[in-house]
Amino acid sequence: MKNPAILALSLCAVALFAASCKSQESAYRQAYERARAQEMNKPTQTVTIIPQNTQPQPTQPAPVPQPAAPVVQSTVVVEEENTPVRTIQGEKRIIDGEPLKAFSVVVGSFVNETNARGMMNTLRNRGYAARVMKTNENINGHTGWYRVVASSFSTKSQAVQSKNTLRDSYPGAWILGN
């Protein structure tokens, strides 16, 4: 008689414990939204590119006026001056991929090499020259991080442009200076 009561009591305790350990997803989402709003409120320079029409238009008079061809506008946000460049102190070496140039776009950081290689392969399948870099950094009690670099450039402006392109898929992307 005692064993079923103890079993029932322990099942209730486990159920109560599991219900109290809910994920903090909403807190993470709120923090992400705040960071995103701060990033969007940074002063930026907007450049509008209007392509020229390379096809000659017929000059014959028409009885009914033709509507003008729509102007395609593409907005490129340039925030090179405001984009921070991080550096990594200590040893860093490429595990898989080409050597790094002066500025690199880092899209992932892992303690596990397998996870880093998985993200690298995903980026390579999307056409990026991704690589994995191992560092000896100590962050949150873990030493030795695998950084996934999506692309590497000789100028900061190219790296910022690539980071902006990757921003939707990898909102935490950042620029590494070598």
N, C-alpha and C positions, 0 to 999 in steps of 0.2 A: 504494500500500500504506500510505503514511503517512496519507493523508486518512481512510480508514475507521478507523484506530486512534485518530486524534485525535477523530473524530466519536464513536466509542464511549466514549472517555475523557470527553469533554465531556458526553455524555448521562448517564453515571454520576455525574459531579460535580453536574449539575443535579438528578438524582433524590435524591442524598444531601443537597443543600442544601434541597430541598423537604421532605424528611422531617424535617430538623432544625428547621424553622420552624413547629412545631406551635403551635396557638393556646393561649393561656393561659386558656382558658375555665374550667378547673377552679379556677385561682387566683382568677379573678374571681368565680366561684360561691361559693368559700369566704369571700371578703371580704364578699360580699353577705349570706351566711348569718350571719356574725359581726355585721354591722351590724344585721341584722334582729333577732337575738337580743338585742342591746343595747337596741334600741328597745322590744322586748317586755318587757324587764326594768325599764323605767322605772316609777316609782310612778305609778299612775293612780287616778282616782276612778271607781268603777263605779256607774252609776245603773240600776236595774231599773225598767222600765215595765210595768205590768200593766194591760191594757185592761179597762174595766168592761163587763160584759155588759149591753147596752142592750135586748135582747129579753126581755120578761117570760116566765118559765117557768110552765107550767101547775102549779097547786097541787092538782090532783085526786090523791087517794091512788092509788097504783099497787100492785098485788099484788107486783110484783118491783121492788126498788129500782133506779133508773136510776143508772148511773155518772155522776159529776159531769163537767161539761164540762171539757175540758182547759184549763188556764191557759196562755195564750200569753205568753211572756216575751221581751222584747226587751232586750238589753243594749247600752247606749250608753256608750262609753268617753270620758270627758271628761279631756283632758290639756292644757287651755288654758294653765295656769300653766307647764308644762314645755316647751311647744312654742316653739322659737326662732323669732324673726322676723328675717329678713335684710333688709339694705338694699343698694341699688345706688348707688354714688357716681358722679357725673357725669351726663351727658345720657342721658335715656331718653325715647323717644317711641313712641306707638302707631302701628304700620304699618297694622293692619287690625283693626277692632273698636271697642267702646265704651271710653270713658275708664276708668281704674282708680279704684277706691275706696281706702279706707285700708289694707285687707289683701287680698292676692291670693294665689291658689294657683298656683304655677309648676310645670308638669309636664314641661317640656322646654327644652333650651338647644341651639341650633344655630349654626354658623358660616354655614350655607347657608340662605338665606331660603326656598327651595323646600321644603326638609325641614320647616321650621317651619310653613309654610302647610299642608302635608300633614297634620301632627299637629293643627293648628287645625281643619281640615275634618273630621277624624275625630271630634274632640270635639264639634263643632257637630252632626254627624249623631247623636251620642248625647244631644243635648239641652242641652249646655253653651253658655254665652255666651262662647265662647273668643275670644281675641284674640292677636295677635303684637305684641311690643314689641321695639324695637331699642335696644341700649345701646352705649356706647362703651367698655365694659370691655376690659381686656387680660388674657386668661387663656390660659396655656400658649402664649404667643407669637401668639395670634390677637386682633386688635382688632375690635370690632364683633360683638356676639352678638345672636341673635334668640331671645328668651325667649317660650315659649308659656304663656300664662296661661289656665287652664281656667275660673276664676271669680274674682270680686272682690266684697268685702263691706265694709260699714262697721264691723263689729265683728270682733275677733280670734276670738271663740268660733264665729261662723259660718264663718270661714275654716278653723279647725281641724276643724270638723265636715265640711266639704267635702273637706279634705285626707284625713281618715280614710276617707271614702267612696271616694276615688280611689286609696287606698293599694295595693289589690290590682292594679290595672291600671298604676299609675305609682308604684312603690315609692320613687322618688327625689324625689317631690313635696315642695315646701317652701313656706313662707309668706314673702311679700315685703311689707314695710311701706313705705308710700309717704310 
